[in-house]
Amino acid sequence: MKVKIKHLIFFSILVSFLASYLIPGIGDDPRVQNSITFIGILFGIIVGFFIADLYSRYQGIRNNAGTDSSCLSTFYFFAKILSKETKNKKWLSDVETKIEKYIHKFMPLSWENYSETEKEFADLGKPLEELKYSGEKANETYSNILNVYNQHSESRENLVMFGKDKLSWGEWLITFFLGGILLASLFYVKDASLVSILFTGAITSAILILFIVLRDLNNLNFGENAVSIEPYERVLDAIGKPRYYKTKRRAII
């Protein structure tokens, strides 16, 4: 079961202050004090850069997921018009089924595996190849639905690209290494005074919270419902299919 970020933050703060209170330190050491400043600045720069990059990725996925789901709704809207023009309800039913299959394939996947929807996306275009139509309105609608399918293809390719753009194991290793040294240094120089305990607990909380934010941004748990669930549930509503609630959560570290 996935733990909400607010619960993780509360738990991190609690653990940080308990550890600061219970774990004894050596006391003041000028060499360690100087290293804390340097490591703290370096850690802050690197984590800040990673968070900015991951948030930019999140915005890209949010925008393209909106386009992706919107294209599915628009695709169905034009399909209904074509169905009326061609008097082919069976063709519309086939479109509905393929849209549903596409969404059901997508929703359980982690973002880095979004490319696995390739078959379902290709199947979504097959009804356009099979449709026989005539008349000016049907011809114009068919042209519009092709444009929508093309937009859907572009947004999907962007989602595949953004989904694979995660922190590498080397970047995580650097972050954990610097964060670990910083925490070890803080606990090394702390003493039994209340100010030292509070200061160490606060800095430790801040470091752990940064790791939580990095993890959630890296795995797109941040705002996941608004980005990758609810828009596609509304598409299912539009085509008259039951909503699909994920039984398999997106991958987390």
Backbone as numpy.savetxt, mean C-alpha at the origin, in Angstrom:
# Nx Ny Nz CAx CAy CAz Cx Cy Cz
-3.53 -12.23 12.49 -4.37 -11.04 12.49 -3.49 -9.80 12.49
-3.80 -8.87 11.61 -2.99 -7.67 11.48 -3.32 -6.66 12.58
-2.28 -6.16 13.26 -2.46 -5.21 14.35 -2.51 -3.80 13.80
-3.47 -3.01 14.26 -3.60 -1.63 13.78 -2.42 -0.80 14.25
-2.10 0.22 13.44 -0.92 1.04 13.71 -1.05 1.77 15.05
-2.26 2.20 15.41 -2.42 2.94 16.66 -2.12 2.04 17.87
-2.44 0.75 17.74 -2.15 -0.19 18.83 -0.65 -0.45 18.92
0.00 -0.54 17.74 1.45 -0.75 17.72 2.17 0.44 18.33
1.71 1.64 18.02 2.33 2.85 18.56 2.19 2.90 20.08
0.99 2.60 20.56 0.76 2.60 22.01 1.66 1.56 22.69
1.75 0.36 22.10 2.57 -0.70 22.65 4.05 -0.30 22.64
4.49 0.35 21.57 5.89 0.78 21.45 6.25 1.81 22.52
5.35 2.75 22.75 5.59 3.77 23.78 5.67 3.13 25.16
4.75 2.21 25.43 4.73 1.52 26.72 6.01 0.74 26.94
6.42 -0.04 25.94 7.63 -0.84 26.05 8.87 0.04 26.20
8.90 1.16 25.47 10.06 2.05 25.50 10.29 2.62 26.90
9.23 3.09 27.53 9.39 3.69 28.86 9.63 2.63 29.93
9.04 1.45 29.77 9.33 0.38 30.71 10.79 -0.05 30.61
11.28 -0.18 29.38 12.68 -0.56 29.18 13.62 0.51 29.72
13.25 1.77 29.50 14.08 2.87 30.00 14.14 2.88 31.53
13.04 2.49 32.16 12.98 2.48 33.62 13.70 1.26 34.21
13.57 0.11 33.54 14.08 -1.13 34.10 15.53 -1.44 33.74
15.98 -1.03 32.56 17.33 -1.37 32.11 18.33 -0.33 32.62
19.30 -0.73 33.42 20.27 0.24 33.96 21.29 0.64 32.89
21.78 1.87 32.99 22.81 2.34 32.08 24.15 2.48 32.77
25.18 2.74 31.99 26.53 2.91 32.54 26.74 4.32 33.08
26.13 5.29 32.39 26.31 6.67 32.79 26.98 7.47 31.68
27.31 8.71 32.00 27.87 9.62 31.00 29.22 9.13 30.46
29.33 9.16 29.13 30.57 8.81 28.43 30.70 9.75 27.24
31.65 10.68 27.26 31.78 11.69 26.19 31.89 11.08 24.80
32.60 9.97 24.68 32.77 9.35 23.36 31.44 8.84 22.80
30.65 8.22 23.67 29.34 7.70 23.24 28.39 8.86 22.98
28.47 9.91 23.80 27.61 11.09 23.61 27.84 11.69 22.24
29.10 11.80 21.84 29.43 12.37 20.53 28.92 11.47 19.39
29.04 10.17 19.59 28.58 9.24 18.55 27.06 9.28 18.41
26.35 9.52 19.52 24.89 9.60 19.47 24.45 10.73 18.54
25.11 11.87 18.64 24.76 13.00 17.78 24.95 12.66 16.31
26.10 12.10 15.99 26.40 11.76 14.59 25.45 10.69 14.06
25.28 9.60 14.83 24.41 8.50 14.39 22.96 8.96 14.30
22.54 9.79 15.26 21.17 10.30 15.24 20.87 11.11 13.99
21.82 11.99 13.60 21.63 12.79 12.38 21.58 11.90 11.14
22.51 10.94 11.08 22.56 10.04 9.93 21.30 9.18 9.85
20.86 8.66 10.98 19.64 7.86 11.03 18.43 8.67 10.59
18.34 9.91 11.08 17.21 10.77 10.72 17.17 11.09 9.24
18.33 11.36 8.64 18.39 11.68 7.21 17.95 10.48 6.37
18.49 9.30 6.70 18.18 8.09 5.92 16.70 7.70 6.07
16.19 7.69 7.30 14.80 7.32 7.52 13.86 8.35 6.88
14.22 9.62 6.99 13.42 10.67 6.38 13.33 10.51 4.87
14.47 10.16 4.25 14.50 9.94 2.80 13.62 8.75 2.43
13.73 7.65 3.19 12.93 6.45 2.89 11.44 6.73 3.06
11.06 7.45 4.11 9.65 7.76 4.34 9.10 8.64 3.21
9.89 9.64 2.80 9.45 10.52 1.71 9.26 9.73 0.42
10.20 8.81 0.14 10.13 8.01 -1.07 8.94 7.06 -1.03
8.72 6.42 0.12 7.60 5.48 0.24 6.26 6.19 0.23
6.21 7.41 0.79 4.95 8.15 0.76 4.62 8.61 -0.66
5.66 8.97 -1.41 5.47 9.32 -2.82 4.93 8.11 -3.58
5.45 6.92 -3.27 4.96 5.67 -3.87 3.51 5.43 -3.49
3.18 5.68 -2.22 1.80 5.50 -1.76 0.85 6.42 -2.53
1.27 7.68 -2.73 0.43 8.61 -3.47 0.24 8.14 -4.92
1.32 7.60 -5.52 1.22 7.10 -6.88 0.24 5.93 -6.97
0.30 5.03 -6.00 -0.62 3.89 -5.99 -2.04 4.36 -5.73
-2.21 5.31 -4.82 -3.55 5.82 -4.52 -4.18 6.44 -5.76
-3.41 7.25 -6.49 -3.94 7.91 -7.69 -4.27 6.89 -8.78
-3.36 5.93 -9.00 -3.58 4.96 -10.06 -4.64 3.93 -9.69
-4.76 3.60 -8.41 -5.83 2.70 -7.98 -7.18 3.36 -8.19
-7.24 4.68 -7.96 -8.48 5.41 -8.22 -8.83 5.38 -9.69
-7.83 5.58 -10.54 -8.05 5.51 -12.00 -8.44 4.11 -12.42
-7.76 3.11 -11.84 -8.01 1.71 -12.17 -9.46 1.32 -11.87
-9.91 1.62 -10.66 -11.28 1.26 -10.28 -12.31 2.09 -11.05
-11.98 3.36 -11.29 -12.88 4.22 -12.06 -13.04 3.71 -13.49
-11.93 3.23 -14.07 -12.00 2.68 -15.43 -12.88 1.44 -15.49
-12.84 0.63 -14.45 -13.69 -0.57 -14.42 -15.17 -0.18 -14.41
-15.51 0.85 -13.61 -16.90 1.31 -13.55 -17.33 1.91 -14.89
-16.44 2.73 -15.48 -16.75 3.35 -16.77 -16.84 2.31 -17.87
-15.97 1.33 -17.82 -15.98 0.22 -18.78 -17.35 -0.47 -18.75
-17.84 -0.71 -17.55 -19.14 -1.37 -17.41 -20.27 -0.47 -17.90
-20.16 0.84 -17.66 -21.19 1.79 -18.10 -21.32 1.76 -19.63
-20.19 1.81 -20.32 -20.23 1.75 -21.78 -20.67 0.37 -22.27
-20.31 -0.67 -21.51 -20.73 -2.03 -21.89 -22.25 -2.15 -21.84
-22.89 -1.51 -20.87 -24.34 -1.55 -20.79 -24.98 -0.87 -22.00
-24.38 0.25 -22.42 -24.90 0.94 -23.60 -24.76 0.07 -24.84
-23.59 -0.55 -24.99 -23.36 -1.44 -26.13 -24.31 -2.63 -26.11
-24.58 -3.14 -24.92 -25.49 -4.28 -24.79 -26.90 -3.91 -25.28
-27.34 -2.70 -24.95 -28.65 -2.25 -25.39 -28.68 -2.04 -26.91
-27.59 -1.46 -27.43 -27.52 -1.19 -28.86 -27.49 -2.48 -29.67
-26.81 -3.49 -29.15 -26.67 -4.75 -29.88 -27.71 -5.78 -29.44
-28.52 -5.41 -28.40 -29.53 -6.32 -27.85 -28.89 -7.67 -27.48
-27.78 -7.57 -26.77 -27.01 -8.77 -26.42 -26.75 -8.78 -24.92
-27.75 -9.27 -24.17 -27.62 -9.32 -22.71 -26.60 -10.35 -22.27
-26.44 -11.41 -23.04 -25.46 -12.44 -22.69 -24.05 -11.87 -22.71
-23.79 -10.99 -23.67 -22.48 -10.35 -23.77 -22.20 -9.50 -22.53
-23.22 -8.74 -22.05 -23.06 -7.91 -20.86 -22.82 -8.78 -19.63
-23.51 -9.90 -19.55 -23.32 -10.82 -18.42 -21.89 -11.34 -18.40
-21.33 -11.59 -19.59 -19.94 -12.05 -19.69 -18.98 -10.97 -19.20
-19.26 -9.72 -19.54 -18.43 -8.60 -19.09 -18.47 -8.50 -17.56
-19.67 -8.62 -16.99 -19.82 -8.56 -15.53 -19.00 -9.65 -14.85
-19.05 -10.84 -15.39 -18.32 -11.97 -14.81 -16.82 -11.74 -14.86
-16.33 -11.19 -15.97 -14.88 -10.96 -16.12 -14.40 -9.83 -15.22
-15.22 -8.81 -15.03 -14.86 -7.73 -14.09 -14.79 -8.29 -12.67
-15.78 -9.12 -12.32 -15.80 -9.73 -10.98 -14.57 -10.60 -10.77
-14.21 -11.40 -11.76 -13.04 -12.27 -11.64 -11.76 -11.45 -11.49
-11.68 -10.35 -12.21 -10.51 -9.48 -12.11 -10.35 -8.94 -10.69
-11.46 -8.46 -10.11 -11.42 -7.90 -8.76 -11.13 -8.98 -7.73
-11.73 -10.15 -7.90 -11.49 -11.24 -6.95 -10.06 -11.74 -7.02
-9.45 -11.65 -8.18 -8.04 -12.03 -8.30 -7.14 -11.00 -7.66
-7.49 -9.73 -7.84 -6.64 -8.64 -7.36 -6.64 -8.48 -5.84
-7.81 -8.53 -5.23 -7.94 -8.09 -3.84 -7.12 -8.88 -2.83
-6.94 -10.20 -2.97 -6.12 -10.90 -1.98 -4.62 -10.73 -2.19
-4.22 -10.18 -3.35 -2.80 -10.11 -3.66 -2.09 -9.00 -2.91
-0.85 -9.23 -2.55 -0.01 -8.14 -2.06 0.37 -7.29 -3.26
0.69 -6.03 -3.03 0.91 -5.11 -4.14 2.07 -5.54 -5.03
3.10 -6.13 -4.47 4.24 -6.54 -5.30 3.89 -7.69 -6.24
2.74 -8.35 -6.00 2.30 -9.46 -6.85 1.14 -9.07 -7.76
0.91 -7.77 -7.89 -0.24 -7.30 -8.68 -0.15 -7.73 -10.14
1.05 -7.99 -10.64 1.22 -8.42 -12.03 0.55 -9.77 -12.30
0.19 -10.49 -11.24 -0.46 -11.79 -11.40 -1.89 -11.67 -11.94
-2.38 -10.44 -12.07 -3.71 -10.22 -12.64 -3.67 -10.14 -14.17
-2.53 -10.46 -14.77 -2.36 -10.33 -16.22 -3.42 -11.11 -17.00
-3.66 -12.35 -16.62 -4.63 -13.17 -17.34 -6.03 -12.59 -17.23
-6.42 -12.17 -16.02 -7.76 -11.61 -15.81 -7.93 -10.30 -16.56
-6.86 -9.52 -16.64 -6.93 -8.27 -17.40 -7.08 -8.55 -18.90
-6.33 -9.52 -19.41 -6.45 -9.88 -20.82 -7.84 -10.43 -21.13
-8.39 -11.22 -20.20 -9.74 -11.77 -20.39 -10.78 -10.66 -20.44
-10.53 -9.58 -19.72 -11.46 -8.45 -19.70 -11.59 -7.81 -21.09
-10.54 -7.90 -21.89 -10.58 -7.31 -23.23 -11.16 -8.24 -24.28
-11.28 -9.53 -23.97 -11.78 -10.48 -24.97 -13.21 -10.22 -25.44
-14.14 -9.82 -24.54 -15.49 -9.51 -25.03 -15.51 -8.40 -26.10
-14.54 -7.50 -26.04 -14.48 -6.44 -27.06 -14.11 -7.02 -28.42
-13.30 -8.07 -28.43 -12.93 -8.72 -29.68 -14.10 -9.51 -30.28
-14.94 -10.03 -29.41 -16.01 -10.92 -29.85 -17.28 -10.18 -30.26
-17.44 -8.93 -29.80 -18.69 -8.20 -30.01 -18.89 -7.82 -31.48
-20.10 -8.07 -31.98 -20.49 -7.61 -33.31 -21.51 -6.49 -33.14
-21.27 -5.37 -33.80 -22.13 -4.20 -33.62 -22.24 -3.43 -34.93
-23.23 -2.56 -34.98 -23.43 -1.69 -36.14 -24.18 -0.44 -35.67
-24.07 0.62 -36.43 -24.75 1.87 -36.08 -23.78 2.90 -35.53
-24.12 4.16 -35.70 -23.24 5.26 -35.31 -23.03 5.30 -33.79
-24.12 5.15 -33.01 -24.00 5.22 -31.56 -23.16 4.07 -31.02
-23.39 2.88 -31.54 -22.62 1.71 -31.10 -21.15 1.87 -31.46
-20.89 2.44 -32.64 -19.50 2.64 -33.08 -18.79 3.65 -32.17
-19.48 4.72 -31.82 -18.89 5.74 -30.93 -18.67 5.18 -29.53
-19.63 4.42 -29.03 -19.50 3.83 -27.70 -18.36 2.82 -27.66
-18.23 2.04 -28.74 -17.15 1.06 -28.81 -15.80 1.76 -28.78
-15.68 2.88 -29.49 -14.44 3.66 -29.49 -14.12 4.16 -28.08
-15.16 4.62 -27.37 -14.97 5.12 -26.00 -14.53 4.01 -25.05
-15.14 2.84 -25.21 -14.80 1.75 -24.30 -13.37 1.25 -24.55
-12.90 1.34 -25.79 -11.52 1.00 -26.09 -10.55 1.97 -25.41
-10.92 3.27 -25.41 -10.08 4.27 -24.73 -10.03 4.00 -23.23
-11.16 3.61 -22.66 -11.21 3.30 -21.23 -10.33 2.09 -20.92
-10.40 1.09 -21.77 -9.58 -0.11 -21.59 -8.10 0.24 -21.67
-7.76 1.15 -22.56 -6.37 1.61 -22.68 -5.92 2.36 -21.42
-6.79 3.22 -20.89 -6.47 3.94 -19.65 -6.30 2.95 -18.49
-7.17 1.95 -18.48 -7.07 0.93 -17.45 -5.73 0.20 -17.55
-5.30 -0.08 -18.76 -4.02 -0.76 -18.97 -2.86 0.08 -18.45
-2.90 1.39 -18.70 -1.83 2.29 -18.24 -1.79 2.37 -16.73
-2.95 2.54 -16.11 -2.98 2.64 -14.64 -2.55 1.33 -14.01
-2.92 0.21 -14.62 -2.54 -1.10 -14.09 -1.03 -1.29 -14.17
-0.41 -0.89 -15.28 1.04 -1.02 -15.42 1.75 -0.15 -14.38
1.20 1.03 -14.12 1.78 1.89 -13.08 1.67 1.24 -11.71
0.53 0.59 -11.44 0.35 -0.10 -10.16 1.33 -1.26 -10.00
1.56 -1.97 -11.10 2.54 -3.07 -11.06 3.93 -2.52 -10.73
4.29 -1.40 -11.38 5.60 -0.79 -11.16 5.74 -0.29 -9.72
4.73 0.46 -9.24 4.78 0.98 -7.88 4.77 -0.14 -6.84
4.02 -1.21 -7.12 3.91 -2.32 -6.18 5.24 -3.00 -5.91
6.10 -3.03 -6.91 7.41 -3.68 -6.76 8.46 -2.75 -6.17
8.13 -1.48 -6.06 9.09 -0.49 -5.58 9.06 -0.41 -4.05
9.67 -1.42 -3.41 9.70 -1.48 -1.95 11.14 -1.33 -1.46
11.29 -1.16 -0.15 12.63 -1.10 0.42 13.31 -2.46 0.24
14.55 -2.44 -0.16 15.31 -3.68 -0.32 15.79 -4.17 1.04
16.25 -5.43 1.07 16.76 -5.96 2.34 17.99 -5.18 2.80
18.78 -4.67 1.84 19.94 -3.88 2.19 19.56 -2.56 2.85
18.51 -1.93 2.36 18.03 -0.67 2.95 17.47 -0.91 4.35
16.74 -2.02 4.51 16.25 -2.37 5.84 17.42 -2.65 6.79
18.44 -3.34 6.28 19.60 -3.68 7.11 20.30 -2.42 7.61
20.49 -1.45 6.72 21.13 -0.19 7.10 20.30 0.53 8.16
18.98 0.55 7.94 18.09 1.25 8.88 18.10 0.58 10.26
18.00 -0.73 10.29 18.03 -1.45 11.57 19.39 -1.31 12.26
20.44 -1.33 11.46 21.79 -1.22 12.02 21.98 0.13 12.71
21.63 1.22 12.02 21.78 2.55 12.61 20.84 2.74 13.79
19.59 2.26 13.63 18.64 2.38 14.74 19.08 1.58 15.95
19.64 0.39 15.72 20.11 -0.43 16.83 21.27 0.20 17.56
22.23 0.76 16.80 23.38 1.43 17.43 22.91 2.64 18.23
21.96 3.39 17.66 21.46 4.58 18.35 20.78 4.20 19.66
19.94 3.14 19.64 19.26 2.70 20.85 20.26 2.18 21.89
21.24 1.40 21.43 22.24 0.87 22.35 23.03 1.99 23.02
23.35 3.02 22.25 24.10 4.17 22.79 23.28 4.93 23.81
21.98 5.11 23.51 21.10 5.82 24.43 21.00 5.11 25.78
20.82 3.80 25.72 20.69 3.04 26.96 22.04 2.92 27.68
23.12 3.01 26.95 24.45 2.93 27.55 24.74 4.15 28.43
24.37 5.34 27.95 24.73 6.57 28.66 23.65 7.02 29.64
22.51 6.35 29.69 21.45 6.79 30.60 21.85 6.52 32.05
21.26 7.29 32.95 21.48 7.05 34.38 20.13 6.86 35.06
20.14 6.85 36.37 18.92 6.55 37.13 18.04 7.77 37.37
18.43 8.95 36.88 17.63 10.16 37.10 16.34 10.12 36.27
15.32 10.84 36.76 14.03 10.87 36.09 14.14 11.48 34.69
14.95 12.54 34.57 15.11 13.20 33.27 15.72 12.25 32.25
16.74 11.51 32.67 17.40 10.57 31.77 16.45 9.45 31.35
15.66 8.95 32.30 14.70 7.89 31.99 13.66 8.37 31.00
13.11 9.58 31.24 12.09 10.13 30.35 12.66 10.42 28.95
13.86 10.98 28.93 14.50 11.31 27.65 14.77 10.04 26.84
15.32 9.02 27.49 15.61 7.77 26.79 14.33 7.09 26.31
13.30 7.09 27.16 12.02 6.49 26.77 11.39 7.22 25.58
11.47 8.55 25.57 10.87 9.33 24.49 11.59 9.10 23.16
12.93 9.12 23.19 13.71 8.90 21.96 13.51 7.48 21.45
13.48 6.52 22.37 13.25 5.13 21.97 11.88 4.98 21.32
10.86 5.62 21.90 9.52 5.59 21.32 9.51 6.16 19.91
10.21 7.28 19.75 10.25 7.94 18.43 10.90 7.02 17.38
11.97 6.34 17.76 12.66 5.45 16.82 11.78 4.27 16.44
11.11 3.68 17.44 10.23 2.54 17.15 9.04 2.96 16.29
8.51 4.15 16.55 7.38 4.65 15.75 7.80 4.88 14.30
9.03 5.36 14.10 9.54 5.54 12.74 9.62 4.20 12.01
10.05 3.16 12.71 10.10 1.83 12.10 8.69 1.34 11.75
7.72 1.61 12.61 6.33 1.21 12.35 5.79 1.92 11.11
6.07 3.23 11.03 5.61 4.01 9.87 6.26 3.50 8.59
7.58 3.20 8.66 8.28 2.65 7.50 7.65 1.33 7.06
7.39 0.46 8.02 6.80 -0.85 7.70 5.44 -0.71 7.04
4.59 0.17 7.59 3.24 0.32 7.05 3.26 0.97 5.66
4.14 1.95 5.46 4.25 2.55 4.14 4.83 1.56 3.14
5.80 0.78 3.58 6.44 -0.18 2.69 5.46 -1.24 2.21
4.53 -1.65 3.10 3.56 -2.69 2.76 2.20 -2.14 2.40
2.09 -0.80 2.33 0.84 -0.14 1.98 -0.30 -0.50 2.91
0.03 -0.74 4.18 -1.02 -0.91 5.18 -1.60 0.44 5.57
-0.84 1.50 5.26 -1.26 2.87 5.56 -2.39 3.26 4.60
-3.62 3.41 5.12 -4.75 3.78 4.29 -5.16 2.69 3.31
-4.89 1.43 3.66 -5.15 0.32 2.73 -6.61 0.24 2.32
-7.53 0.39 3.27 -8.94 0.24 2.95 -9.40 1.26 1.92
-8.95 2.52 2.09 -9.36 3.58 1.17 -8.75 3.40 -0.21
-7.55 2.79 -0.28 -6.84 2.68 -1.55 -7.20 1.41 -2.31
-7.20 0.27 -1.65 -7.26 -0.99 -2.39 -8.46 -1.86 -2.09
-9.37 -1.42 -1.25 -10.53 -2.25 -0.95 -11.84 -1.56 -1.34
-12.13 -0.44 -0.71 -13.43 0.21 -0.90 -13.72 0.61 -2.35
-12.75 1.19 -3.11 -13.07 1.55 -4.51 -13.51 0.35 -5.35
-12.88 -0.80 -5.12 -13.21 -1.98 -5.90 -14.50 -2.64 -5.41
-14.80 -2.48 -4.13 -16.08 -2.95 -3.63 -17.23 -2.18 -4.29
-17.02 -0.88 -4.54 -18.05 -0.07 -5.19 -18.24 -0.49 -6.65
-17.17 -0.95 -7.28 -17.30 -1.47 -8.64 -18.19 -2.70 -8.64
-17.99 -3.60 -7.66 -18.85 -4.77 -7.53 -20.30 -4.37 -7.30
-20.51 -3.31 -6.52 -21.87 -2.79 -6.33 -22.46 -2.36 -7.67
-21.65 -1.69 -8.48 -22.12 -1.14 -9.76 -22.55 -2.25 -10.73
-21.83 -3.39 -10.70 -22.16 -4.47 -11.64 -23.15 -5.47 -11.04
-23.63 -5.16 -9.83 -24.65 -6.01 -9.21 -24.13 -7.31 -8.64
-22.85 -7.33 -8.26 -22.24 -8.52 -7.67 -22.03 -8.30 -6.18
-22.04 -9.38 -5.38 -21.82 -9.23 -3.93 -20.42 -8.73 -3.63
-20.30 -7.98 -2.56 -18.99 -7.47 -2.15 -18.08 -8.62 -1.75
-16.79 -8.37 -1.95 -15.80 -9.41 -1.68 -14.90 -8.92 -0.56
-14.94 -9.57 0.59 -14.10 -9.18 1.71 -12.92 -10.14 1.78
-11.72 -9.59 1.81 -10.51 -10.40 1.73 -10.38 -11.34 2.92
-10.06 -12.57 2.60 -9.76 -13.54 3.65 -8.27 -13.71 3.81
-7.52 -13.25 2.79 -6.07 -13.35 2.84 -5.50 -11.93 2.84
-4.88 -11.52 3.91 -4.42 -10.15 4.03 -3.18 -9.92 3.21
-2.94 -8.65 2.84 -1.74 -8.31 2.09 -0.50 -8.57 2.95
0.58 -8.94 2.29 1.78 -9.38 3.00 2.36 -8.26 3.85
2.82 -8.61 5.05 3.51 -7.65 5.90 4.81 -8.27 6.35
5.76 -7.42 6.75 7.06 -7.92 7.19 6.92 -8.50 8.59
